[in-house]
Amino acid sequence: MSFFFTFDNLPKTTEVTITIPQLKSIEIENHLKNEMNKNKDVDYMNSSLMTNSIVLRVNDKKFSKRKIEKILHKWGCQASDFYYRKLNNRDIN
């Protein structure tokens, strides 16, 4: 399991869980973590090799599914599912 935090002035009020069948190695996990760390629209990323998924906290007004799919494709991955969940203040802090 891996995670990181970044902060900017835009509120990140949506959690996106992405299932990635190819997420089976720490190497791919680290590449994805580094790519997401460069993406200012992503505030938080958690990943799991056990569930082959990543969880992102994003601003839903600026989130780009296509941008995430391009990042995944760069590392030989493809999302099989995107699940969105609105967060309330209790979940964010």
C-alpha positions, 0 to 999 in steps of 0.5 A: 500500500502506498499513498501521498498528499499534495495541496493547492487552493482548490477543494478536493471533495471527490474520491475516485476509486480506479480498478486497474487489473495490470497494477500487480507490481511495486514498480508500476505502483511507484510509476503511477504514484510519481505521475499522480504526484505531478498532477495538481488536480490530485490531492491524495493517492492511495494504492493497493496491489491486493485489490489492483486499485488506486484511490484519488482525492480530486476536485470534481470540477477539474478532474479529467478521466481522460488525463488519468487514462493517458497516465495509465496507458503510459505505464501499460495499464488500463482502468476497468472501472471508475467509481466516484464518491462525494466526500463531506467535511468529516471525510476530508479533514 
